[in-house]
């Protein structure tokens, strides 16, 4: 494991230990909570043991178990604490990306990778009806297939179909993301307008990030480019066939 990653594991253990020390100083009436905290301490102890032996992957697995159990207690409102480690905070972010994803190309993958830098990536894939409604054309690939392909992208943690009506924010309300990523081509709404619409629905703490940089490192980095290239080649093929028949 690279030295930089080893240092991250060390900080990971230290930050989980900080939370455990804090919780250990508090009184917990629930016996179940006490037992889970003691279990977390055992995992943390194991993580330190394996770290000192140089078995960093095993150490990482142990401390991840401890973090997961503590997060469950927090989610169930059985304990209160805040993580100080930025890596842990980032993993807890729910990062939302939405789009059609009609013909997957490197530009899509690049955007997912960018989103992954902020946390867990959740993708809303637009339904066929909504693509037709907002773009004035039906998608080439049906929604079920587009969803399956998006789910297979390694940077995507979860993918769902959007609402099949004009209320495109309905699904956002259900997901309750911490961050929403807008791509360079998603000019239908500004960051400020989106924030205001979310606040009207009770989502006050959602960060909206516009990725202005555009991926251009491959010949076809937009769906329209791929479609135009297919049409161009089809036209060339038709001319070739006509020439052969003369």
Buried (B, 14 or more C-beta within 10 A) or exposed (E): EEEEEBEBBBBBBBBBBBBBEEBEEEEBEEEEBBEBBEEBBEBBBBBBEBBEEEBBEBBBBBBBBBBEBBBEBBEEEBBEBEBEBEEBBBBBBBBBBBBBBBBBBBBBBBBBBBBBEBBBBBBBBBBBBBBEBEEEEEBBBEBEEBBEBBBEBEBBBBBBBBBBEEEBBEBBEEBEBBBBBBBEBBEEEEEEEBBEBBEEEEBEEBBBBBBEEEBEEEEBBBBEBBBEEEEEEEEEEEEEEEEEEE
